[in-house]
Amino acid sequence: MSQAPRNTDHTELVLEVGPVAHGGHCVARHEGRVVFVRHAIPGEKVRVRLTDDGAAAKFWRADVVEVLEASPDRVEHFWDLADSGRSWSHRHPPVGGAELGHISLERQRSLKAEVLAEQLKRLAGVEHPLEGGPSVEAVGGATGESGAQTRAGLGWRTRAGFAVTPSGKLGMHAHRSDAVLPVREMPLAVDGINALRLWELDLQGIERVEVAVPSNGSRPLVLLVPAPGTRAKRLSAILHQLPDDVSVASFDPVKGEVLQLRGRTFVQEAAAGHDYRVTGDGFWQIHRDAPETLVGAVTGFLHDGGFLAPGSVVADLYAGAGLFTAPLADTVGVTGSVLSVEGSPGASRDARKNLHDFAQVEIVQGRVERVLRQKPRNFDALVLDPPRAGAGKAVVEQLMSAGPRAIAYVSCDPASFARDLGYFQQGGWELSGLRAFDLYPHTHHMETVALLTPQGSNH
């Protein structure tokens, strides 16, 4: 249901908010057309501003500008710049990255569980993946219950990326927009990132800034992505605005090179009893507790199911810097073997440095499908941690043909995971275990770890 728009420069509607949908929005309808509404909660009545309403579009997009009938799960947003109503009252869109900050953490997790269940049912035909349905687990004590919502779920990001305003100030993009808004805090980031006070820098000549502050207290890294034609003198000027104990590097996106300006071109991370070097543009889980959480879930599924033991033959696919490879090598020991496959040359180089003490680990840089063709072997188990787009049908079929007794699948996107699960089911495999983690509080993202096994196997 909806009411007619007010007389404004931009179309506004009053909508009854329907169910949550994948992607950080809820579904509403206006005269039969679907409207994807951000910053709402199912059951609310809200006034929205249309942000994408082309006449030929199959659906529209909108932001909440006023809450007329609030959900009991609505709380005051912790960040003015990400609060939709406040932002539009100041005539600009909200920044992205905290689109669920108006919802209690407990309800955030229940909504994410609904999304996961809906994707599994719609894309994989899985009605009840676990008894009682999937739940999303809090991580790092961020429960948000008993009145602790005000600060809970904040300060977890050890990595953050920023845009730069035309005047050279630190900024962030609004959702699906080229607009860059200046920022003077990042409440989701660990204290070490905010302590750098990057918003005080003159960043003229820079297109993007990436910062990593390892949770183990090792040296932070600021990675600058200069605009074309920016001179070395400009980079040097920025370098001298930062504390001496901060590593600074620049990234050439054309050549894919990280260039040293001061200190290291990498950060030193730690997880599961191992140290990991991660080059400036390399991947590492951004939540401070994510590495330990995910390693525990993966090894728990494989070890407890009897798929991982001394002497086992396993592979870590899309292995990155080796987060899962090292714990796998610990378990299989010198009598076992671990094949580590990673497509990114930089991440693969990091893995070689991180894993050079493990004689049982073979590191291969290349596409997963190509490497598996070149190095066929009988695996006891596989660990699969693909990018957001998932593995895809061709890779899934290759994995099944490799004959493992189990696969631990780590996913950051419920839609691509559910699609791939459907491919596994078509090949005679089934979902034997599933855990979901709220590693991105106040955003719509979640992480899942699944145990997949051949149907009818004893596990």
N, C-alpha and C positions, 0 to 999 in steps of 0.2 A: 504494500500500500504506500501511497505517497500523496503529497499535497503539491499544489502549484508553486512554481518558483516565486521568490520575492523579486522585486524590481532592483536588480543589482547588475554590475558590470559583468559578473560571471554567474552562470546559472547555479542556483541553489535549490535543493529539494529537501523535503521532509520525508524520511524513510523509516519503515519498520525493519530492523536488522534481523536477518535470518542466520543460518548456521555459519560456522567458521569454514574457511576453505584454505587449501594449500597456497602459500605465498604471502601470508601476513595480512589477509583481509577477510571480511565477512561478506556473505551474499545477501543482497537486497534486490527488490524489483521495482521498476517504475514503468507503468503501462505495458507490462509484459516483458520489458527488456531487463536483462541482468545488469546490476550495478555492483561492482566489487568495491567495497567500502573499507578503507583503512582507518584505524584508530577508533573502532567501534567494538562492541561486545554483543554476542547474540542476545536477542530479546530487548535491546534498547530501542528507543525512538530518538532519532537524531536529525539535526539539520546538516546537510552535507554540501560541499562545494564540488562541482564536477571538475575534474582535472583532465579527463580524456573522454570526450563525448561526441566524436564524429558521427555525422548522420548515418553513414554507411557501416559504422562499427557494429559488430555482433554483440558487444557489451561495452559498458562505460566503466570508468573508474572515478572514485570520489574520495575526498578527505572529510572527516567530521569537523565541523566548525562550531557546533553547539549541541550539547546533550540535553534533550528535552525530558526524557525518562531514563534514568540511569540504572545500570545493573548494580546489584549489591556488591559485585566484585570489582567495581571501578574504584581506583585510588588516584590520588593526586600524582601526576607525572613528576618524576624526579629531575627532569631536565627540560627547562623552558624551551630550548631550541628544538627539541624533538616532540614537544606537545603540540598537537595539531590545532586545537582551539586557540591557544595563546599565539602561535605563530601566524595563523591567518588573521587574527585580530590586529597584528602588526604588519599586515599586507605582504607576507612572504610565506612560502611553504615550509613545513618542518623538515629538519635534516633527517636523513635515513639512519638506520642502525639501531633504533630503540622503539620500534613500532608497536610493541606490546607493553610499553612502560606504564600505561594507564590501567593495567589489569593486575590484580593480585597474583603473586607468583604461583600460588596453589592452583588458581584458575588457569593461568598460562599453561601449566603442565597438563591440566585436564584437556584443554583445547588442543594442544599438540598431540595428545593421545588420540583425540577424535580424528585429527587429520591423518595420523598414521593408520588408524583402523580403516578409515574411508579409502585411502590409497591402496591398502592391501586388499580390501574387498573389491574395489573397482578394477584394479589393474592385474591382480593375481588371483582373484576369486577366493581369497582366504577370509573366511568368516570369523573364526576365533583362533588367532595365532597362539594364544596362551589362555589358560583358564582365567576367566574374568576379563579377557581382552588386554591389549597392550597398555602399559602405564609408562610414564616418563619419569625417570628418577632424578631427584635433586642431587646436585654434586657440590661438594665443598661446603656443606652446611647452609646453603642458600635456600632455606625452606620458606621464608617469608610468612611464617605463621606466628601466632601469639603476639601480634603487633610489631613484629620485626621487619615488616615490609619496607619501611622507610629507607633502610640502607641495605637490606638483603639483596643479593643478586647483582651487586655493583662491584667494581674493582677487580674483575676477573680477567680482562684482556691483557695479555703480555705482548700483544702486537696490535698495531693500529695503523691504518692508512688514511692520509689526509689529502685533500685537494688544496689549491692555492687560489685566492681571490685575485681579480685583475690588479688590485693594488699591492699584491705581494704578501697578504696575510694568510695565516693558516685557516683552512676552511674545510667544509664538508658539503657534499652534494645533497640536494633534496632528492627524494625518491623519484626515479625515472625522469630526471631533469638535468639540464646543463647548468642550472643555477647553483652557484657556490656561495655558501653563507659563512661568514667568519665565525670561528669558535674560540672560546677561551677556557674550555674545560672538556674532558671526555670522561664522564662519570663511570662508564663501563671499564675504563682502563685501570691497570694497577697504578699505585701511587707513583712508581718510578717514571711512568710515562708523563703524568701530569707535572711531576717535579721538574721536567726538562723545560717547561714553560715555552713550548715551541711557538705559541701564539704571539710571543714578544719579538720573534725574529723578523727581519726583513727578508722575505723569500722571493723577491723579484727575480725572474729568470728561471724559476723552478715550476714544473707542472704538477708534481706529486711528491709527497713525503711519506716514507714508510719508516716506522720506528719499532724496534724490538727491545724489550727489557726483560731478560730471562728471570724466571721466578727463583732461580738459585742464587741470585745476587751477583752474577758475573757481569762483565762490562756491557753496557747498552750499545746499540748500533742505530744510527740515524742514516737512512738511505735516501739520497736526493735524486730525483729524476728531472734533469734539466730540460728546459724547452730547447728546441733546435736553435743553434746559434749562440747559446749562452757561453760566455767566455770563462776560462779557468779563474780569472781574477774575481769574477762574481761568486764562484763556488768557494774560493778562499775567504771571501768576506763573510759568507755564511758560516763557514767552518769556525772562524774566530769568535762567532757569537755563542758557540756552544761550549760547555765545560770541557776541560782538558781530558777528563777521564771517560769521555764518551767517544766511541769509535764513529767515524764519519766516512761514508763511501758514496759514490755516484753510480747510477745504473744507466747503461746505454741500451735502450729497448731494441734498437735496430740490430746491434751486434749481440745482444743478450749478455753483456759483460758487466761485472761489478768491479769498479775501479777504486782503489784505495785512495782516500784523502788524508785520513789520520787513523792510526790504530789498526784494528782488524777489519776485514771485509766479511766477517762472520760473527755469530754469537755462539757461546758455549752453553748448551742446555744439559739438563740432567733428568733422567727418568728411569725407574725400574732398576736402579743400581748401576746405571751406565751413563757415561758422558757422551754428548753428541755435538759435533760441530755442524752448524746450519748456516750456509752462505746467505748473504743479505737478501737475495730474492728467492730463497728456498722456502719450502713448506714446512711448517711446524704447527701443531695444534695450538690455537690461540688462548684457550682457557687454561689458567695456571694448573688446574688439577686434571686436565684432559688426558695427558700422556699416561699417567699412572692408571686412571680410570679405564681407558680403552685397552691398555696392555693387560690389566687384570681381567677384563671381560673376555678378551680373545683367548688368553692362555687358560682361563677358567673353563670355557666351553671345550677347548681341545684336550686339556689335561684331564678334566673330570670325566669326559666322555671316553677316555682311553685311546684317543687318537694321537696323543703326543707323549713321547717317552724317550729315554735314552736309546739312540740308534735309529730314531725315526727319520724318514726322508720327507722334507717339507719345502714349500716355496712361499716366499713373501712377495706378492705381486703388487705393483705400484708402490714400491717399498720406500720411496723417499730417502731420507738420510739414515734409515735403519731403525726406526723406533721399535718396530715389532721384530726385526731380524735378530737383534742382540738377545732379547729374552728367549726367542725360539732356539737360538744357538746354545744358550745356557742349558735348556731342557734336553735337547737331542744329544748334547755332548760330542766328544771327538769321534764317537762311533757312528754318529748320524751325519746328516748334511742338510744345509739350507741354501736354496737358490734364491738370490735377491735380484729382482728385476725392476728397473726404473727407467722411464723414458727420458727424463730430464738429465742432460749431461752434467749440470752443476750439482744436482742432488745425488747423482751416482758417484761423482767425485767425493762428495761429503761422506757417502756411505763407505767408500774405500778407506778413508781415513778413520772413520768411526769403528770399523769392523776389522781392521788389519790384524788384530790379535787372534781372530777366530779362523783357524785353519779349515774348519768344517763349512765355512761360508764361501759360496761362489757368487760374485757380484757381476751382473751383466747389465750393460746399459743398452736399452732398446725397447721397442714396442712389445708389449706382453705377448700378443699373438705371434709375432715373428720369433721371439725367443723360445716360446713353447714348441714351435715347429722345429727349431734348430736343436733343441736339447730335450728330446722326449725322454721321459723316465716315469717310473711308477712311484707316485707320491702317496704317502700316508695321509697327508693333510695339506691344505692350501690356506693362506691368509690373503684376502682380497680387499684392498682399500683404494678403490678407483676414485677418480675425480667426480665432481658433482654430476656430470652427465651419466655416470654409471659405466658398467663394463660393456654392455651391448650384446646382442644375440650371438654374433660370431665368436666373441671371446668366451661367453658362457658355454657355448657348445664345445670349444676347445678344452675348457676346464673340466667339463664332465668326461670328455674322451681321455683325459689324462688319468682317470681312474682313481682319484683320491677317495678315502673312506669318509672324509668330512671336509667342509670348507667353512671357514670363519669369514663372514662378509661384513666389512665395516663401511657404513654409508653415512653421508651427511645430507642426503636428499631422499625423503620417503617415496617420492614419485619414481625416480630412477631405480631405487631399490626394489619397489614393488613390481616394476616392469621386468627387471632382471629375474626376480623371484618367479614370475610367470614363465620365463624361459626355462629356468631350472625345473619347474614342475612339468613342463611339456616334455622334458628329457628324463622324467622319472625320478626326480629328486623332491625332497620335502623340507619344510621348515621345522626344525627340531628344537630350536631355542631362539628366543628373541629378548633383547634388552634395549631400552631406549634411554638416553641420558640428556638432561637439560644442560648442555654445555654452552648454551648461548642465551642466558636469561635476558628477558626483555626484548628478544627478537623472536621471529617465528621459526628459527632454525633449531634443529635437534640432531643428535647423532644416534645411530642404531648399530648394534652388533648382533648378527644373526648366526646361528649354527645351521648349516644345510647338510643333509645326508641323503644317500640314495634310499628310495622308498623300500621298505621291507628289510633294511639292514638292521643288525643288532647293535644298538647304541644306547 
